[in-house]
């Protein structure tokens, strides 16, 4: 399927990349788009993971407090931070 580049700056950049890498213009464009697509997918996965972590934190925050002692009290540390 043919693709026509009508933007002079885009064509110029494609030729620069192809000239620098020794690839054809088609190869340079294909690799550039593939690399960008991988970055976009990684960013999307990061957003999904962030949403999942935020949802988990909301669920944990909604849990009832079963023990009113502080973490140090539960672990057995005194005011100076030494074990009792």
N, CA, C and O atoms as a Maestro MAE file, in Angstrom:
{
 s_m_m2io_version
 :::
 2.0.0
}

f_m_ct {
 s_m_title
 :::
 protein
 m_atom[336] {
  # First column is atom index #
  i_m_mmod_type
  r_m_x_coord
  r_m_y_coord
  r_m_z_coord
  i_m_residue_number
  s_m_chain_name
  s_m_pdb_residue_name
  s_m_pdb_atom_name
  i_m_atomic_number
  :::
  1 25 0.849 -1.169 0.000 1 A "UNK " " N  " 7
  2 3 0.000 0.000 0.000 1 A "UNK " " CA " 6
  3 2 0.898 1.235 0.000 1 A "UNK " " C  " 6
  4 15 1.680 1.425 0.931 1 A "UNK " " O  " 8
  5 25 0.799 2.061 -1.007 2 A "UNK " " N  " 7
  6 3 1.662 3.243 -1.081 2 A "UNK " " CA " 6
  7 2 1.267 4.296 -0.047 2 A "UNK " " C  " 6
  8 15 0.103 4.437 0.327 2 A "UNK " " O  " 8
  9 25 2.275 5.018 0.392 3 A "UNK " " N  " 7
  10 3 2.080 6.096 1.351 3 A "UNK " " CA " 6
  11 2 2.763 7.325 0.776 3 A "UNK " " C  " 6
  12 15 3.931 7.269 0.393 3 A "UNK " " O  " 8
  13 25 2.049 8.412 0.716 4 A "UNK " " N  " 7
  14 3 2.596 9.638 0.155 4 A "UNK " " CA " 6
  15 2 2.847 10.634 1.274 4 A "UNK " " C  " 6
  16 15 1.943 10.967 2.040 4 A "UNK " " O  " 8
  17 25 4.081 11.103 1.359 5 A "UNK " " N  " 7
  18 3 4.430 12.097 2.371 5 A "UNK " " CA " 6
  19 2 4.367 13.463 1.712 5 A "UNK " " C  " 6
  20 15 5.137 13.759 0.798 5 A "UNK " " O  " 8
  21 25 3.451 14.288 2.179 6 A "UNK " " N  " 7
  22 3 3.247 15.600 1.565 6 A "UNK " " CA " 6
  23 2 3.837 16.736 2.392 6 A "UNK " " C  " 6
  24 15 3.790 17.896 1.982 6 A "UNK " " O  " 8
  25 25 4.386 16.408 3.541 7 A "UNK " " N  " 7
  26 3 4.971 17.415 4.411 7 A "UNK " " CA " 6
  27 2 6.480 17.458 4.172 7 A "UNK " " C  " 6
  28 15 7.163 16.464 4.421 7 A "UNK " " O  " 8
  29 25 7.019 18.591 3.692 8 A "UNK " " N  " 7
  30 3 8.447 18.673 3.374 8 A "UNK " " CA " 6
  31 2 9.354 18.394 4.580 8 A "UNK " " C  " 6
  32 15 10.399 17.761 4.426 8 A "UNK " " O  " 8
  33 25 8.975 18.851 5.760 9 A "UNK " " N  " 7
  34 3 9.798 18.614 6.954 9 A "UNK " " CA " 6
  35 2 9.846 17.127 7.298 9 A "UNK " " C  " 6
  36 15 10.892 16.603 7.682 9 A "UNK " " O  " 8
  37 25 8.702 16.452 7.157 10 A "UNK " " N  " 7
  38 3 8.658 15.014 7.424 10 A "UNK " " CA " 6
  39 2 9.541 14.268 6.439 10 A "UNK " " C  " 6
  40 15 10.284 13.364 6.821 10 A "UNK " " O  " 8
  41 25 9.459 14.648 5.175 11 A "UNK " " N  " 7
  42 3 10.303 14.001 4.161 11 A "UNK " " CA " 6
  43 2 11.779 14.267 4.453 11 A "UNK " " C  " 6
  44 15 12.611 13.368 4.335 11 A "UNK " " O  " 8
  45 25 12.098 15.490 4.831 12 A "UNK " " N  " 7
  46 3 13.483 15.854 5.143 12 A "UNK " " CA " 6
  47 2 14.006 15.015 6.314 12 A "UNK " " C  " 6
  48 15 15.115 14.485 6.257 12 A "UNK " " O  " 8
  49 25 13.212 14.901 7.362 13 A "UNK " " N  " 7
  50 3 13.622 14.097 8.519 13 A "UNK " " CA " 6
  51 2 13.803 12.630 8.139 13 A "UNK " " C  " 6
  52 15 14.754 11.985 8.580 13 A "UNK " " O  " 8
  53 25 12.898 12.108 7.328 14 A "UNK " " N  " 7
  54 3 13.014 10.713 6.891 14 A "UNK " " CA " 6
  55 2 14.301 10.505 6.107 14 A "UNK " " C  " 6
  56 15 14.979 9.492 6.279 14 A "UNK " " O  " 8
  57 25 14.636 11.455 5.251 15 A "UNK " " N  " 7
  58 3 15.879 11.338 4.471 15 A "UNK " " CA " 6
  59 2 17.114 11.456 5.372 15 A "UNK " " C  " 6
  60 15 18.100 10.749 5.166 15 A "UNK " " O  " 8
  61 25 17.061 12.344 6.366 16 A "UNK " " N  " 7
  62 3 18.188 12.478 7.299 16 A "UNK " " CA " 6
  63 2 18.431 11.173 8.059 16 A "UNK " " C  " 6
  64 15 19.562 10.698 8.157 16 A "UNK " " O  " 8
  65 25 17.351 10.606 8.593 17 A "UNK " " N  " 7
  66 3 17.480 9.355 9.352 17 A "UNK " " CA " 6
  67 2 17.970 8.236 8.445 17 A "UNK " " C  " 6
  68 15 18.861 7.475 8.823 17 A "UNK " " O  " 8
  69 25 17.401 8.130 7.264 18 A "UNK " " N  " 7
  70 3 17.814 7.084 6.330 18 A "UNK " " CA " 6
  71 2 19.276 7.256 5.937 18 A "UNK " " C  " 6
  72 15 20.018 6.277 5.854 18 A "UNK " " O  " 8
  73 25 19.687 8.483 5.696 19 A "UNK " " N  " 7
  74 3 21.079 8.735 5.327 19 A "UNK " " CA " 6
  75 2 22.040 8.406 6.455 19 A "UNK " " C  " 6
  76 15 23.121 7.868 6.217 19 A "UNK " " O  " 8
  77 25 21.656 8.721 7.668 20 A "UNK " " N  " 7
  78 3 22.513 8.461 8.832 20 A "UNK " " CA " 6
  79 2 22.635 6.973 9.127 20 A "UNK " " C  " 6
  80 15 23.700 6.499 9.523 20 A "UNK " " O  " 8
  81 25 21.541 6.235 8.934 21 A "UNK " " N  " 7
  82 3 21.534 4.812 9.289 21 A "UNK " " CA " 6
  83 2 21.881 3.894 8.129 21 A "UNK " " C  " 6
  84 15 22.174 2.716 8.334 21 A "UNK " " O  " 8
  85 25 21.850 4.422 6.916 22 A "UNK " " N  " 7
  86 3 22.102 3.580 5.753 22 A "UNK " " CA " 6
  87 2 20.887 2.755 5.348 22 A "UNK " " C  " 6
  88 15 20.994 1.855 4.515 22 A "UNK " " O  " 8
  89 25 19.749 3.056 5.927 23 A "UNK " " N  " 7
  90 3 18.517 2.349 5.600 23 A "UNK " " CA " 6
  91 2 17.816 3.057 4.446 23 A "UNK " " C  " 6
  92 15 18.126 4.202 4.113 23 A "UNK " " O  " 8
  93 25 16.872 2.352 3.849 24 A "UNK " " N  " 7
  94 3 16.017 3.024 2.875 24 A "UNK " " CA " 6
  95 2 15.077 3.946 3.651 24 A "UNK " " C  " 6
  96 15 14.927 3.818 4.866 24 A "UNK " " O  " 8
  97 25 14.456 4.864 2.940 25 A "UNK " " N  " 7
  98 3 13.505 5.764 3.594 25 A "UNK " " CA " 6
  99 2 12.364 4.952 4.209 25 A "UNK " " C  " 6
  100 15 11.913 5.246 5.316 25 A "UNK " " O  " 8
  101 25 11.903 3.940 3.492 26 A "UNK " " N  " 7
  102 3 10.829 3.085 4.008 26 A "UNK " " CA " 6
  103 2 11.254 2.399 5.298 26 A "UNK " " C  " 6
  104 15 10.494 2.365 6.265 26 A "UNK " " O  " 8
  105 25 12.476 1.848 5.316 27 A "UNK " " N  " 7
  106 3 12.972 1.185 6.531 27 A "UNK " " CA " 6
  107 2 13.093 2.179 7.685 27 A "UNK " " C  " 6
  108 15 12.725 1.874 8.820 27 A "UNK " " O  " 8
  109 25 13.609 3.360 7.385 28 A "UNK " " N  " 7
  110 3 13.783 4.372 8.431 28 A "UNK " " CA " 6
  111 2 12.435 4.772 9.028 28 A "UNK " " C  " 6
  112 15 12.306 4.903 10.246 28 A "UNK " " O  " 8
  113 25 11.444 4.964 8.179 29 A "UNK " " N  " 7
  114 3 10.111 5.332 8.664 29 A "UNK " " CA " 6
  115 2 9.503 4.184 9.455 29 A "UNK " " C  " 6
  116 15 8.930 4.399 10.522 29 A "UNK " " O  " 8
  117 25 9.625 2.963 8.936 30 A "UNK " " N  " 7
  118 3 9.052 1.793 9.617 30 A "UNK " " CA " 6
  119 2 9.669 1.615 10.994 30 A "UNK " " C  " 6
  120 15 8.951 1.401 11.971 30 A "UNK " " O  " 8
  121 25 10.995 1.699 11.084 31 A "UNK " " N  " 7
  122 3 11.665 1.522 12.376 31 A "UNK " " CA " 6
  123 2 11.317 2.660 13.333 31 A "UNK " " C  " 6
  124 15 11.122 2.431 14.527 31 A "UNK " " O  " 8
  125 25 11.240 3.875 12.818 32 A "UNK " " N  " 7
  126 3 10.880 5.014 13.669 32 A "UNK " " CA " 6
  127 2 9.479 4.849 14.238 32 A "UNK " " C  " 6
  128 15 9.254 5.094 15.423 32 A "UNK " " O  " 8
  129 25 8.546 4.436 13.402 33 A "UNK " " N  " 7
  130 3 7.179 4.235 13.876 33 A "UNK " " CA " 6
  131 2 7.095 3.063 14.847 33 A "UNK " " C  " 6
  132 15 6.367 3.135 15.837 33 A "UNK " " O  " 8
  133 25 7.832 1.982 14.579 34 A "UNK " " N  " 7
  134 3 7.832 0.827 15.485 34 A "UNK " " CA " 6
  135 2 8.392 1.214 16.851 34 A "UNK " " C  " 6
  136 15 7.848 0.820 17.883 34 A "UNK " " O  " 8
  137 25 9.487 1.988 16.857 35 A "UNK " " N  " 7
  138 3 10.073 2.432 18.124 35 A "UNK " " CA " 6
  139 2 9.099 3.323 18.893 35 A "UNK " " C  " 6
  140 15 8.962 3.187 20.109 35 A "UNK " " O  " 8
  141 25 8.431 4.220 18.200 36 A "UNK " " N  " 7
  142 3 7.465 5.099 18.876 36 A "UNK " " CA " 6
  143 2 6.300 4.294 19.421 36 A "UNK " " C  " 6
  144 15 5.828 4.547 20.530 36 A "UNK " " O  " 8
  145 25 5.830 3.313 18.636 37 A "UNK " " N  " 7
  146 3 4.725 2.479 19.083 37 A "UNK " " CA " 6
  147 2 5.098 1.735 20.369 37 A "UNK " " C  " 6
  148 15 4.277 1.630 21.280 37 A "UNK " " O  " 8
  149 25 6.325 1.220 20.450 38 A "UNK " " N  " 7
  150 3 6.775 0.527 21.663 38 A "UNK " " CA " 6
  151 2 6.786 1.474 22.858 38 A "UNK " " C  " 6
  152 15 6.379 1.092 23.955 38 A "UNK " " O  " 8
  153 25 7.249 2.708 22.656 39 A "UNK " " N  " 7
  154 3 7.242 3.690 23.749 39 A "UNK " " CA " 6
  155 2 5.815 3.994 24.204 39 A "UNK " " C  " 6
  156 15 5.553 4.107 25.402 39 A "UNK " " O  " 8
  157 25 4.898 4.125 23.251 40 A "UNK " " N  " 7
  158 3 3.503 4.407 23.589 40 A "UNK " " CA " 6
  159 2 2.876 3.247 24.360 40 A "UNK " " C  " 6
  160 15 2.137 3.463 25.320 40 A "UNK " " O  " 8
  161 25 3.171 2.018 23.938 41 A "UNK " " N  " 7
  162 3 2.630 0.857 24.645 41 A "UNK " " CA " 6
  163 2 3.165 0.796 26.064 41 A "UNK " " C  " 6
  164 15 2.422 0.488 26.996 41 A "UNK " " O  " 8
  165 25 4.455 1.088 26.237 42 A "UNK " " N  " 7
  166 3 5.059 1.074 27.566 42 A "UNK " " CA " 6
  167 2 4.401 2.118 28.453 42 A "UNK " " C  " 6
  168 15 4.099 1.853 29.616 42 A "UNK " " O  " 8
  169 25 4.180 3.297 27.904 43 A "UNK " " N  " 7
  170 3 3.536 4.369 28.669 43 A "UNK " " CA " 6
  171 2 2.109 3.970 29.054 43 A "UNK " " C  " 6
  172 15 1.663 4.229 30.172 43 A "UNK " " O  " 8
  173 25 1.399 3.337 28.114 44 A "UNK " " N  " 7
  174 3 0.031 2.906 28.392 44 A "UNK " " CA " 6
  175 2 0.026 1.854 29.496 44 A "UNK " " C  " 6
  176 15 -0.811 1.903 30.397 44 A "UNK " " O  " 8
  177 25 0.969 0.891 29.429 45 A "UNK " " N  " 7
  178 3 1.054 -0.127 30.481 45 A "UNK " " CA " 6
  179 2 1.329 0.527 31.830 45 A "UNK " " C  " 6
  180 15 0.789 0.103 32.852 45 A "UNK " " O  " 8
  181 25 2.172 1.565 31.831 46 A "UNK " " N  " 7
  182 3 2.465 2.279 33.068 46 A "UNK " " CA " 6
  183 2 1.231 2.945 33.644 46 A "UNK " " C  " 6
  184 15 1.024 2.938 34.858 46 A "UNK " " O  " 8
  185 25 0.409 3.521 32.772 47 A "UNK " " N  " 7
  186 3 -0.828 4.167 33.241 47 A "UNK " " CA " 6
  187 2 -1.791 3.133 33.812 47 A "UNK " " C  " 6
  188 15 -2.429 3.368 34.838 47 A "UNK " " O  " 8
  189 25 -1.892 1.986 33.137 48 A "UNK " " N  " 7
  190 3 -2.784 0.929 33.620 48 A "UNK " " CA " 6
  191 2 -2.302 0.430 34.975 48 A "UNK " " C  " 6
  192 15 -3.107 0.243 35.887 48 A "UNK " " O  " 8
  193 25 -0.999 0.214 35.115 49 A "UNK " " N  " 7
  194 3 -0.447 -0.244 36.388 49 A "UNK " " CA " 6
  195 2 -0.693 0.785 37.490 49 A "UNK " " C  " 6
  196 15 -1.050 0.427 38.612 49 A "UNK " " O  " 8
  197 25 -0.501 2.051 37.165 50 A "UNK " " N  " 7
  198 3 -0.759 3.113 38.144 50 A "UNK " " CA " 6
  199 2 -2.212 3.085 38.595 50 A "UNK " " C  " 6
  200 15 -2.495 3.218 39.785 50 A "UNK " " O  " 8
  201 25 -3.128 2.915 37.662 51 A "UNK " " N  " 7
  202 3 -4.551 2.847 38.011 51 A "UNK " " CA " 6
  203 2 -4.838 1.642 38.905 51 A "UNK " " C  " 6
  204 15 -5.623 1.736 39.849 51 A "UNK " " O  " 8
  205 25 -4.199 0.512 38.604 52 A "UNK " " N  " 7
  206 3 -4.416 -0.683 39.421 52 A "UNK " " CA " 6
  207 2 -3.884 -0.485 40.838 52 A "UNK " " C  " 6
  208 15 -4.531 -0.885 41.806 52 A "UNK " " O  " 8
  209 25 -2.720 0.125 40.962 53 A "UNK " " N  " 7
  210 3 -2.148 0.383 42.288 53 A "UNK " " CA " 6
  211 2 -3.033 1.359 43.061 53 A "UNK " " C  " 6
  212 15 -3.285 1.163 44.250 53 A "UNK " " O  " 8
  213 25 -3.502 2.405 42.388 54 A "UNK " " N  " 7
  214 3 -4.377 3.370 43.060 54 A "UNK " " CA " 6
  215 2 -5.664 2.708 43.544 54 A "UNK " " C  " 6
  216 15 -6.141 3.006 44.639 54 A "UNK " " O  " 8
  217 25 -6.226 1.817 42.741 55 A "UNK " " N  " 7
  218 3 -7.434 1.099 43.147 55 A "UNK " " CA " 6
  219 2 -7.146 0.207 44.353 55 A "UNK " " C  " 6
  220 15 -7.953 0.143 45.281 55 A "UNK " " O  " 8
  221 25 -6.018 -0.471 44.348 56 A "UNK " " N  " 7
  222 3 -5.635 -1.309 45.486 56 A "UNK " " CA " 6
  223 2 -5.479 -0.463 46.752 56 A "UNK " " C  " 6
  224 15 -5.927 -0.863 47.827 56 A "UNK " " O  " 8
  225 25 -4.847 0.702 46.623 57 A "UNK " " N  " 7
  226 3 -4.685 1.584 47.784 57 A "UNK " " CA " 6
  227 2 -6.034 2.065 48.315 57 A "UNK " " C  " 6
  228 15 -6.226 2.159 49.527 57 A "UNK " " O  " 8
  229 25 -6.965 2.368 47.416 58 A "UNK " " N  " 7
  230 3 -8.308 2.772 47.856 58 A "UNK " " CA " 6
  231 2 -8.977 1.635 48.638 58 A "UNK " " C  " 6
  232 15 -9.623 1.870 49.659 58 A "UNK " " O  " 8
  233 25 -8.814 0.409 48.148 59 A "UNK " " N  " 7
  234 3 -9.414 -0.737 48.836 59 A "UNK " " CA " 6
  235 2 -8.773 -0.960 50.197 59 A "UNK " " C  " 6
  236 15 -9.468 -1.253 51.171 59 A "UNK " " O  " 8
  237 25 -7.458 -0.824 50.273 60 A "UNK " " N  " 7
  238 3 -6.765 -0.994 51.554 60 A "UNK " " CA " 6
  239 2 -7.185 0.101 52.523 60 A "UNK " " C  " 6
  240 15 -7.438 -0.172 53.696 60 A "UNK " " O  " 8
  241 25 -7.260 1.337 52.042 61 A "UNK " " N  " 7
  242 3 -7.677 2.453 52.907 61 A "UNK " " CA " 6
  243 2 -9.090 2.253 53.453 61 A "UNK " " C  " 6
  244 15 -9.414 2.736 54.538 61 A "UNK " " O  " 8
  245 25 -9.923 1.545 52.706 62 A "UNK " " N  " 7
  246 3 -11.307 1.332 53.127 62 A "UNK " " CA " 6
  247 2 -11.438 0.211 54.162 62 A "UNK " " C  " 6
  248 15 -12.500 0.054 54.765 62 A "UNK " " O  " 8
  249 25 -10.386 -0.559 54.373 63 A "UNK " " N  " 7
  250 3 -10.446 -1.647 55.353 63 A "UNK " " CA " 6
  251 2 -10.565 -1.077 56.766 63 A "UNK " " C  " 6
  252 15 -10.023 -0.010 57.054 63 A "UNK " " O  " 8
  253 25 -11.263 -1.777 57.634 64 A "UNK " " N  " 7
  254 3 -11.395 -1.284 59.007 64 A "UNK " " CA " 6
  255 2 -10.086 -1.447 59.778 64 A "UNK " " C  " 6
  256 15 -9.283 -2.331 59.482 64 A "UNK " " O  " 8
  257 25 -9.886 -0.586 60.765 65 A "UNK " " N  " 7
  258 3 -8.727 -0.695 61.650 65 A "UNK " " CA " 6
  259 2 -9.061 -1.731 62.710 65 A "UNK " " C  " 6
  260 15 -9.995 -1.543 63.490 65 A "UNK " " O  " 8
  261 25 -8.303 -2.828 62.745 66 A "UNK " " N  " 7
  262 3 -8.578 -3.906 63.687 66 A "UNK " " CA " 6
  263 2 -7.757 -3.786 64.964 66 A "UNK " " C  " 6
  264 15 -8.065 -4.421 65.973 66 A "UNK " " O  " 8
  265 25 -6.712 -2.969 64.914 67 A "UNK " " N  " 7
  266 3 -5.843 -2.805 66.083 67 A "UNK " " CA " 6
  267 2 -5.447 -1.337 66.141 67 A "UNK " " C  " 6
  268 15 -4.830 -0.825 65.207 67 A "UNK " " O  " 8
  269 25 -5.791 -0.663 67.213 68 A "UNK " " N  " 7
  270 3 -5.544 0.777 67.297 68 A "UNK " " CA " 6
  271 2 -4.121 1.118 67.727 68 A "UNK " " C  " 6
  272 15 -3.760 2.293 67.793 68 A "UNK " " O  " 8
  273 25 -3.313 0.103 68.019 69 A "UNK " " N  " 7
  274 3 -1.928 0.379 68.415 69 A "UNK " " CA " 6
  275 2 -1.126 0.870 67.209 69 A "UNK " " C  " 6
  276 15 -1.456 0.571 66.061 69 A "UNK " " O  " 8
  277 25 -0.063 1.630 67.496 70 A "UNK " " N  " 7
  278 3 0.826 2.092 66.423 70 A "UNK " " CA " 6
  279 2 1.661 0.913 65.928 70 A "UNK " " C  " 6
  280 15 1.734 -0.130 66.578 70 A "UNK " " O  " 8
  281 25 2.281 1.095 64.779 71 A "UNK " " N  " 7
  282 3 3.135 0.039 64.229 71 A "UNK " " CA " 6
  283 2 4.262 -0.300 65.199 71 A "UNK " " C  " 6
  284 15 4.593 -1.472 65.377 71 A "UNK " " O  " 8
  285 25 4.858 0.720 65.831 72 A "UNK " " N  " 7
  286 3 5.936 0.470 66.794 72 A "UNK " " CA " 6
  287 2 5.435 -0.338 67.989 72 A "UNK " " C  " 6
  288 15 6.133 -1.227 68.477 72 A "UNK " " O  " 8
  289 25 4.231 -0.029 68.456 73 A "UNK " " N  " 7
  290 3 3.677 -0.783 69.585 73 A "UNK " " CA " 6
  291 2 3.432 -2.238 69.200 73 A "UNK " " C  " 6
  292 15 3.712 -3.150 69.978 73 A "UNK " " O  " 8
  293 25 2.915 -2.445 68.015 74 A "UNK " " N  " 7
  294 3 2.653 -3.808 67.552 74 A "UNK " " CA " 6
  295 2 3.961 -4.579 67.428 74 A "UNK " " C  " 6
  296 15 4.029 -5.752 67.794 74 A "UNK " " O  " 8
  297 25 5.001 -3.923 66.911 75 A "UNK " " N  " 7
  298 3 6.297 -4.584 66.742 75 A "UNK " " CA " 6
  299 2 7.072 -4.696 68.049 75 A "UNK " " C  " 6
  300 15 8.029 -5.465 68.140 75 A "UNK " " O  " 8
  301 25 6.667 -3.938 69.055 76 A "UNK " " N  " 7
  302 3 7.308 -4.049 70.352 76 A "UNK " " CA " 6
  303 2 8.451 -3.087 70.583 76 A "UNK " " C  " 6
  304 15 9.355 -3.393 71.362 76 A "UNK " " O  " 8
  305 25 8.445 -1.929 69.931 77 A "UNK " " N  " 7
  306 3 9.495 -0.932 70.136 77 A "UNK " " CA " 6
  307 2 9.022 0.125 71.129 77 A "UNK " " C  " 6
  308 15 7.837 0.451 71.194 77 A "UNK " " O  " 8
  309 25 9.972 0.652 71.899 78 A "UNK " " N  " 7
  310 3 9.612 1.711 72.840 78 A "UNK " " CA " 6
  311 2 9.792 3.083 72.194 78 A "UNK " " C  " 6
  312 15 10.024 3.179 70.989 78 A "UNK " " O  " 8
  313 25 9.685 4.143 72.995 79 A "UNK " " N  " 7
  314 3 9.763 5.515 72.486 79 A "UNK " " CA " 6
  315 2 11.117 5.841 71.861 79 A "UNK " " C  " 6
  316 15 11.205 6.719 71.004 79 A "UNK " " O  " 8
  317 25 12.175 5.142 72.282 80 A "UNK " " N  " 7
  318 3 13.516 5.381 71.731 80 A "UNK " " CA " 6
  319 2 13.783 4.502 70.502 80 A "UNK " " C  " 6
  320 15 14.848 4.601 69.892 80 A "UNK " " O  " 8
  321 25 12.847 3.665 70.147 81 A "UNK " " N  " 7
  322 3 13.008 2.821 68.972 81 A "UNK " " CA " 6
  323 2 13.750 1.527 69.238 81 A "UNK " " C  " 6
  324 15 14.196 0.867 68.300 81 A "UNK " " O  " 8
  325 25 13.891 1.152 70.501 82 A "UNK " " N  " 7
  326 3 14.564 -0.112 70.827 82 A "UNK " " CA " 6
  327 2 13.516 -1.162 71.189 82 A "UNK " " C  " 6
  328 15 12.448 -0.837 71.707 82 A "UNK " " O  " 8
  329 25 13.839 -2.431 70.908 83 A "UNK " " N  " 7
  330 3 12.882 -3.503 71.229 83 A "UNK " " CA " 6
  331 2 12.652 -3.611 72.728 83 A "UNK " " C  " 6
  332 15 13.565 -3.381 73.520 83 A "UNK " " O  " 8
  333 25 11.467 -3.950 73.104 84 A "UNK " " N  " 7
  334 3 11.129 -4.118 74.526 84 A "UNK " " CA " 6
  335 2 11.472 -5.510 74.972 84 A "UNK " " C  " 6
  336 15 11.264 -5.854 76.136 84 A "UNK " " O  " 8
  :::
 }
 m_bond[335] {
  # First column is bond index #
  i_m_from
  i_m_to
  i_m_order
  :::
  1 1 2 1
  2 2 3 1
  3 3 4 2
  4 3 5 1
  5 5 6 1
  6 6 7 1
  7 7 8 2
  8 7 9 1
  9 9 10 1
  10 10 11 1
  11 11 12 2
  12 11 13 1
  13 13 14 1
  14 14 15 1
  15 15 16 2
  16 15 17 1
  17 17 18 1
  18 18 19 1
  19 19 20 2
  20 19 21 1
  21 21 22 1
  22 22 23 1
  23 23 24 2
  24 23 25 1
  25 25 26 1
  26 26 27 1
  27 27 28 2
  28 27 29 1
  29 29 30 1
  30 30 31 1
  31 31 32 2
  32 31 33 1
  33 33 34 1
  34 34 35 1
  35 35 36 2
  36 35 37 1
  37 37 38 1
  38 38 39 1
  39 39 40 2
  40 39 41 1
  41 41 42 1
  42 42 43 1
  43 43 44 2
  44 43 45 1
  45 45 46 1
  46 46 47 1
  47 47 48 2
  48 47 49 1
  49 49 50 1
  50 50 51 1
  51 51 52 2
  52 51 53 1
  53 53 54 1
  54 54 55 1
  55 55 56 2
  56 55 57 1
  57 57 58 1
  58 58 59 1
  59 59 60 2
  60 59 61 1
  61 61 62 1
  62 62 63 1
  63 63 64 2
  64 63 65 1
  65 65 66 1
  66 66 67 1
  67 67 68 2
  68 67 69 1
  69 69 70 1
  70 70 71 1
  71 71 72 2
  72 71 73 1
  73 73 74 1
  74 74 75 1
  75 75 76 2
  76 75 77 1
  77 77 78 1
  78 78 79 1
  79 79 80 2
  80 79 81 1
  81 81 82 1
  82 82 83 1
  83 83 84 2
  84 83 85 1
  85 85 86 1
  86 86 87 1
  87 87 88 2
  88 87 89 1
  89 89 90 1
  90 90 91 1
  91 91 92 2
  92 91 93 1
  93 93 94 1
  94 94 95 1
  95 95 96 2
  96 95 97 1
  97 97 98 1
  98 98 99 1
  99 99 100 2
  100 99 101 1
  101 101 102 1
  102 102 103 1
  103 103 104 2
  104 103 105 1
  105 105 106 1
  106 106 107 1
  107 107 108 2
  108 107 109 1
  109 109 110 1
  110 110 111 1
  111 111 112 2
  112 111 113 1
  113 113 114 1
  114 114 115 1
  115 115 116 2
  116 115 117 1
  117 117 118 1
  118 118 119 1
  119 119 120 2
  120 119 121 1
  121 121 122 1
  122 122 123 1
  123 123 124 2
  124 123 125 1
  125 125 126 1
  126 126 127 1
  127 127 128 2
  128 127 129 1
  129 129 130 1
  130 130 131 1
  131 131 132 2
  132 131 133 1
  133 133 134 1
  134 134 135 1
  135 135 136 2
  136 135 137 1
  137 137 138 1
  138 138 139 1
  139 139 140 2
  140 139 141 1
  141 141 142 1
  142 142 143 1
  143 143 144 2
  144 143 145 1
  145 145 146 1
  146 146 147 1
  147 147 148 2
  148 147 149 1
  149 149 150 1
  150 150 151 1
  151 151 152 2
  152 151 153 1
  153 153 154 1
  154 154 155 1
  155 155 156 2
  156 155 157 1
  157 157 158 1
  158 158 159 1
  159 159 160 2
  160 159 161 1
  161 161 162 1
  162 162 163 1
  163 163 164 2
  164 163 165 1
  165 165 166 1
  166 166 167 1
  167 167 168 2
  168 167 169 1
  169 169 170 1
  170 170 171 1
  171 171 172 2
  172 171 173 1
  173 173 174 1
  174 174 175 1
  175 175 176 2
  176 175 177 1
  177 177 178 1
  178 178 179 1
  179 179 180 2
  180 179 181 1
  181 181 182 1
  182 182 183 1
  183 183 184 2
  184 183 185 1
  185 185 186 1
  186 186 187 1
  187 187 188 2
  188 187 189 1
  189 189 190 1
  190 190 191 1
  191 191 192 2
  192 191 193 1
  193 193 194 1
  194 194 195 1
  195 195 196 2
  196 195 197 1
  197 197 198 1
  198 198 199 1
  199 199 200 2
  200 199 201 1
  201 201 202 1
  202 202 203 1
  203 203 204 2
  204 203 205 1
  205 205 206 1
  206 206 207 1
  207 207 208 2
  208 207 209 1
  209 209 210 1
  210 210 211 1
  211 211 212 2
  212 211 213 1
  213 213 214 1
  214 214 215 1
  215 215 216 2
  216 215 217 1
  217 217 218 1
  218 218 219 1
  219 219 220 2
  220 219 221 1
  221 221 222 1
  222 222 223 1
  223 223 224 2
  224 223 225 1
  225 225 226 1
  226 226 227 1
  227 227 228 2
  228 227 229 1
  229 229 230 1
  230 230 231 1
  231 231 232 2
  232 231 233 1
  233 233 234 1
  234 234 235 1
  235 235 236 2
  236 235 237 1
  237 237 238 1
  238 238 239 1
  239 239 240 2
  240 239 241 1
  241 241 242 1
  242 242 243 1
  243 243 244 2
  244 243 245 1
  245 245 246 1
  246 246 247 1
  247 247 248 2
  248 247 249 1
  249 249 250 1
  250 250 251 1
  251 251 252 2
  252 251 253 1
  253 253 254 1
  254 254 255 1
  255 255 256 2
  256 255 257 1
  257 257 258 1
  258 258 259 1
  259 259 260 2
  260 259 261 1
  261 261 262 1
  262 262 263 1
  263 263 264 2
  264 263 265 1
  265 265 266 1
  266 266 267 1
  267 267 268 2
  268 267 269 1
  269 269 270 1
  270 270 271 1
  271 271 272 2
  272 271 273 1
  273 273 274 1
  274 274 275 1
  275 275 276 2
  276 275 277 1
  277 277 278 1
  278 278 279 1
  279 279 280 2
  280 279 281 1
  281 281 282 1
  282 282 283 1
  283 283 284 2
  284 283 285 1
  285 285 286 1
  286 286 287 1
  287 287 288 2
  288 287 289 1
  289 289 290 1
  290 290 291 1
  291 291 292 2
  292 291 293 1
  293 293 294 1
  294 294 295 1
  295 295 296 2
  296 295 297 1
  297 297 298 1
  298 298 299 1
  299 299 300 2
  300 299 301 1
  301 301 302 1
  302 302 303 1
  303 303 304 2
  304 303 305 1
  305 305 306 1
  306 306 307 1
  307 307 308 2
  308 307 309 1
  309 309 310 1
  310 310 311 1
  311 311 312 2
  312 311 313 1
  313 313 314 1
  314 314 315 1
  315 315 316 2
  316 315 317 1
  317 317 318 1
  318 318 319 1
  319 319 320 2
  320 319 321 1
  321 321 322 1
  322 322 323 1
  323 323 324 2
  324 323 325 1
  325 325 326 1
  326 326 327 1
  327 327 328 2
  328 327 329 1
  329 329 330 1
  330 330 331 1
  331 331 332 2
  332 331 333 1
  333 333 334 1
  334 334 335 1
  335 335 336 2
  :::
 }
}
